[in-house]
């Protein structure tokens, strides 16, 4: 099985990302996010574990990549590159070292996507890449709510601190993602202002999308919203590419509100797989900030 694979293997009709590749040192994820979609596709998703012979295989595979105008690689899309095991294993660190050696030959563009403050341990090597963007995900600033939604992820304020420290050396964007109505959709102004203060250049968002397993986790943890979510998703929602979305008008209202706040604060804005690309002010995934 190849390690460097095309992004969006399901070819979603709503995906508006530029062509890129995915690379994940780990399988699964240890953050335990209730809303996660990837647990529907990856067996034994919790917790994360290192891929067998990953570094040896990566060394071989990357040398076989042909010359291209450039390679855009994201670490990682369906698992976090900085699970707790990374502090000891340093597998993502070793991956970055391999990519750095091949950077010139591949004319590499690199994006890291994480909820972990462990990324700061690799700041020394990250700031050496010529074309790099880091994306930090923050769902809420409410510590109690964050602990319920993302029980084993870094606290939101540790993520803000990572944003602040990283932004001094390289471009950083932030995913306010997912918007879970009405759990985290009331105090968006505060979230956006904090993110701006920490140096992010763009906010990317999407709404919570139902899969059978994540819905069971959500209603078990938040039984007070079971009836509301069943009404919004099961009765009035839209089925798109194997997911159940909120009704279009509600999605548009939530995303437009966040867009309005971002523009007021002078931040770029985009939504992800919502079919609302007309609201985007720049490329949806933050790759507009690669330093060319």
TANORLIN-V622591 format. One record per residue. N is the residue number from 1. RES is the residue in one letter. SS is DSSP state (~ for helix, > for strand, _ for the rest). PHI is phi as a letter, one per 40 degrees, with the letter a starting at -180 (* if undefined). PSI is psi in whole degrees, -180 to 180 (NA if undefined). Layout:
BEGIN
n->[N | N]
res->[RES | RES]
ss->[SS | SS]
phi->[PHI | PHI]
psi->[PSI | PSI]
END
This chain:
BEGIN
n->[1 | 2 | 3 | 4 | 5 | 6 | 7 | 8 | 9 | 10 | 11 | 12 | 13 | 14 | 15 | 16 | 17 | 18 | 19 | 20 | 21 | 22 | 23 | 24 | 25 | 26 | 27 | 28 | 29 | 30 | 31 | 32 | 33 | 34 | 35 | 36 | 37 | 38 | 39 | 40 | 41 | 42 | 43 | 44 | 45 | 46 | 47 | 48 | 49 | 50 | 51 | 52 | 53 | 54 | 55 | 56 | 57 | 58 | 59 | 60 | 61 | 62 | 63 | 64 | 65 | 66 | 67 | 68 | 69 | 70 | 71 | 72 | 73 | 74 | 75 | 76 | 77 | 78 | 79 | 80 | 81 | 82 | 83 | 84 | 85 | 86 | 87 | 88 | 89 | 90 | 91 | 92 | 93 | 94 | 95 | 96 | 97 | 98 | 99 | 100 | 101 | 102 | 103 | 104 | 105 | 106 | 107 | 108 | 109 | 110 | 111 | 112 | 113 | 114 | 115 | 116 | 117 | 118 | 119 | 120 | 121 | 122 | 123 | 124 | 125 | 126 | 127 | 128 | 129 | 130 | 131 | 132 | 133 | 134 | 135 | 136 | 137 | 138 | 139 | 140 | 141 | 142 | 143 | 144 | 145 | 146 | 147 | 148 | 149 | 150 | 151 | 152 | 153 | 154 | 155 | 156 | 157 | 158 | 159 | 160 | 161 | 162 | 163 | 164 | 165 | 166 | 167 | 168 | 169 | 170 | 171 | 172 | 173 | 174 | 175 | 176 | 177 | 178 | 179 | 180 | 181 | 182 | 183 | 184 | 185 | 186 | 187 | 188 | 189 | 190 | 191 | 192 | 193 | 194 | 195 | 196 | 197 | 198 | 199 | 200 | 201 | 202 | 203 | 204 | 205 | 206 | 207 | 208 | 209 | 210 | 211 | 212 | 213 | 214 | 215 | 216 | 217 | 218 | 219 | 220 | 221 | 222 | 223 | 224 | 225 | 226 | 227 | 228 | 229 | 230 | 231 | 232 | 233 | 234 | 235 | 236 | 237 | 238 | 239 | 240 | 241 | 242 | 243 | 244 | 245 | 246 | 247 | 248 | 249 | 250 | 251 | 252 | 253 | 254 | 255 | 256 | 257 | 258 | 259 | 260 | 261 | 262 | 263 | 264 | 265 | 266 | 267 | 268 | 269 | 270 | 271 | 272 | 273 | 274 | 275 | 276 | 277 | 278 | 279 | 280 | 281 | 282 | 283 | 284 | 285 | 286 | 287 | 288 | 289 | 290 | 291 | 292]
res->[X | X | X | X | X | X | X | X | X | X | X | X | X | X | X | X | X | X | X | X | X | X | X | X | X | X | X | X | X | X | X | X | X | X | X | X | X | X | X | X | X | X | X | X | X | X | X | X | X | X | X | X | X | X | X | X | X | X | X | X | X | X | X | X | X | X | X | X | X | X | X | X | X | X | X | X | X | X | X | X | X | X | X | X | X | X | X | X | X | X | X | X | X | X | X | X | X | X | X | X | X | X | X | X | X | X | X | X | X | X | X | X | X | X | X | X | X | X | X | X | X | X | X | X | X | X | X | X | X | X | X | X | X | X | X | X | X | X | X | X | X | X | X | X | X | X | X | X | X | X | X | X | X | X | X | X | X | X | X | X | X | X | X | X | X | X | X | X | X | X | X | X | X | X | X | X | X | X | X | X | X | X | X | X | X | X | X | X | X | X | X | X | X | X | X | X | X | X | X | X | X | X | X | X | X | X | X | X | X | X | X | X | X | X | X | X | X | X | X | X | X | X | X | X | X | X | X | X | X | X | X | X | X | X | X | X | X | X | X | X | X | X | X | X | X | X | X | X | X | X | X | X | X | X | X | X | X | X | X | X | X | X | X | X | X | X | X | X | X | X | X | X | X | X | X | X | X | X | X | X | X | X | X | X | X | X | X | X | X | X | X | X]
ss->[_ | _ | _ | _ | > | > | _ | _ | _ | _ | _ | _ | _ | _ | _ | _ | _ | _ | _ | _ | > | > | _ | _ | _ | > | > | _ | _ | _ | _ | _ | > | _ | _ | _ | _ | ~ | ~ | ~ | _ | _ | _ | _ | _ | _ | _ | _ | > | > | _ | _ | _ | ~ | ~ | ~ | ~ | ~ | ~ | ~ | ~ | ~ | ~ | ~ | _ | _ | _ | _ | _ | _ | > | > | > | > | > | _ | _ | _ | _ | _ | _ | _ | _ | _ | _ | ~ | ~ | ~ | ~ | _ | ~ | ~ | ~ | ~ | ~ | ~ | ~ | ~ | ~ | ~ | ~ | ~ | ~ | ~ | ~ | ~ | _ | > | > | > | > | > | > | > | _ | _ | ~ | ~ | ~ | ~ | ~ | ~ | ~ | ~ | ~ | ~ | _ | _ | _ | _ | _ | > | > | > | > | > | > | _ | _ | _ | _ | _ | ~ | ~ | ~ | ~ | ~ | ~ | ~ | > | _ | _ | _ | _ | _ | ~ | ~ | ~ | ~ | ~ | ~ | ~ | ~ | ~ | ~ | ~ | _ | _ | _ | _ | > | > | > | > | > | > | > | > | > | _ | _ | _ | _ | _ | _ | _ | _ | ~ | ~ | ~ | ~ | ~ | ~ | ~ | ~ | ~ | ~ | _ | _ | _ | _ | > | > | > | > | > | > | _ | _ | > | _ | ~ | ~ | ~ | ~ | ~ | ~ | ~ | ~ | ~ | ~ | _ | ~ | ~ | ~ | ~ | ~ | ~ | ~ | ~ | ~ | ~ | ~ | ~ | ~ | _ | _ | > | > | > | _ | _ | > | > | > | _ | _ | ~ | ~ | ~ | ~ | ~ | ~ | ~ | ~ | ~ | ~ | ~ | ~ | ~ | ~ | ~ | ~ | ~ | _ | _ | _ | > | > | > | > | _ | _ | _ | _ | _ | ~ | ~ | ~ | _ | _ | _ | _ | _ | _ | _ | ~ | ~ | ~ | _ | _ | _]
phi->[* | c | c | c | b | d | c | g | c | c | f | c | c | c | c | b | c | c | c | a | b | b | a | b | c | b | b | g | a | c | c | g | c | c | c | d | c | c | c | c | b | b | c | f | c | b | c | c | a | c | c | c | f | d | c | c | c | c | d | c | c | c | c | c | c | c | d | a | d | a | b | b | b | b | b | b | c | b | a | c | c | b | c | d | c | c | d | c | c | f | c | c | d | c | c | c | c | c | c | c | c | b | d | c | c | c | f | c | b | b | b | b | b | a | b | b | c | c | d | c | c | b | d | d | c | d | c | c | c | c | b | a | b | b | b | b | c | b | c | a | c | c | d | c | c | d | c | c | c | b | d | b | c | c | c | d | c | c | c | c | c | c | d | c | c | c | c | c | b | a | c | b | b | b | c | c | a | c | c | b | c | b | d | b | b | c | b | c | c | c | c | c | c | c | c | c | d | c | g | c | c | a | b | b | a | a | c | c | b | c | b | d | c | c | c | c | c | c | c | c | c | b | c | c | b | d | c | c | c | c | c | c | c | c | c | b | c | b | c | b | f | g | b | b | c | c | d | d | c | c | d | c | c | c | c | c | c | c | d | d | c | c | c | c | c | g | b | c | a | a | b | b | f | b | g | b | c | c | c | c | b | a | d | c | b | g | c | c | c | d | c | c]
psi->[132 | 150 | -40 | 107 | 154 | 138 | 150 | 62 | -20 | -5 | 56 | 136 | -16 | -3 | 124 | 15 | 153 | 163 | 132 | 176 | 154 | 146 | 122 | 114 | -25 | 154 | 136 | -174 | 145 | -3 | -25 | 28 | 126 | -35 | 0 | 136 | -29 | -22 | -16 | -20 | -22 | 121 | 141 | 54 | -37 | 134 | -177 | 153 | 150 | 144 | 141 | 132 | 32 | -52 | -41 | -44 | -39 | -42 | -44 | -45 | -41 | -29 | -19 | -8 | 127 | 161 | 140 | 168 | -38 | 159 | 131 | 113 | 133 | 130 | 108 | 160 | -34 | 2 | 150 | 135 | -6 | 62 | 171 | -33 | -24 | -30 | -33 | -44 | -34 | 38 | -41 | -38 | -47 | -35 | -45 | -38 | -40 | -46 | -36 | -39 | -29 | 5 | -49 | -45 | -39 | -6 | 59 | 137 | 130 | 132 | 134 | 135 | 123 | 160 | 8 | 141 | -6 | -19 | -26 | -25 | -19 | 13 | -36 | -40 | -34 | -42 | -5 | -15 | 142 | -37 | 99 | 144 | 138 | 135 | 119 | 133 | 129 | 118 | -34 | 157 | -4 | 110 | -41 | -45 | -42 | -40 | -31 | -42 | -39 | 68 | -28 | 11 | 164 | 151 | 153 | -34 | -25 | -35 | -39 | -41 | -40 | -43 | -49 | -46 | -39 | -39 | -15 | -17 | -20 | 163 | 135 | 136 | 168 | 133 | 113 | 91 | 127 | 159 | 117 | 100 | 130 | 20 | -47 | 27 | 8 | -29 | 44 | -32 | -44 | -44 | -48 | -43 | -41 | -43 | -42 | -45 | -29 | 1 | 8 | 147 | -21 | 147 | 133 | 139 | 161 | 164 | 157 | 131 | 131 | 131 | 155 | -44 | -41 | -30 | -40 | -40 | -41 | -47 | -26 | -40 | -30 | 67 | -23 | -17 | 4 | -51 | -44 | -48 | -36 | -38 | -47 | -41 | -54 | -32 | -43 | -8 | 172 | 134 | 117 | 121 | 42 | 4 | 158 | 120 | 158 | 158 | 143 | -44 | -38 | -42 | -46 | -39 | -47 | -46 | -38 | -37 | -45 | -39 | -46 | -43 | -43 | -45 | -38 | -34 | 1 | 26 | 147 | 157 | 145 | 155 | 159 | 118 | 45 | -8 | 23 | 42 | -19 | -18 | -13 | 144 | -11 | -176 | 138 | -25 | 4 | -2 | -5 | -16 | 8 | 133 | 102 | NA]
END
